Amino acid sequence: MKIPAQLPQFVKEQAFLLVSGTQAADFYLATEGEIVKVGQVKLPKVHYSDRETFGRR
């Protein structure tokens, strides 16, 4: 995707962008006026029940 002209273009350098939420993250590389998605990480949603116990009281 192209970077709009009014924003920094990263022509002489590269920038690493990390966009994250609670259970996922996307990785982008910005260089020469473009942003390219280079990876992503997703964590499985953990389900906890009300009946779990962690030992005796």
N, C-alpha and C positions, 0 to 999 in steps of 0.2 A: 504494500500500500504506500502511496506517495505521502510525503510530509507536506502540509500546506506551506506556501511561500512565506507567510508571516511568522512561522516558527523556526527555531534553529534547524539547519539542514545537516549538520554533522558531516561536512565535506572532508575536513582534514583529520577527523577522529571518529571513533566508533563509540556508541553508547549502548549499554546493556540495560534493558528495562524489565522489571519484574512486576507483574500484575497478579496479586493474590487475593484469595477469599479465605473462607474458613476451612475448606477442604480441597482447594485446587489452586494451582498457580500456573501462569503462562509466562514464557520467557521470549523476549523480543530483542533483536539487534537492529539498531538504527545507524545507518551509514549512507553517505552519498545521496541524501534526500529521500531515502526509502526506509520503511520499517518492515522487517521480516520476522515472522514467528519461527523460533528455532527449537522450541520444546515446550513440554507441559508436564505437570505432575498432578495426579489426582489421588486422594486418599479415600479409602472406603468409609462409608458412614457407619459408625459404631452404634449398635443398638444395645441399650441397657434396660433390663427389666427391673421392676420393683422388687423382685424376689431374689435377687442376688445377695449373697452373704459372703463376707470375707473372714470367716472364722467364727468361733463361739464368743459370746459375751459373758 
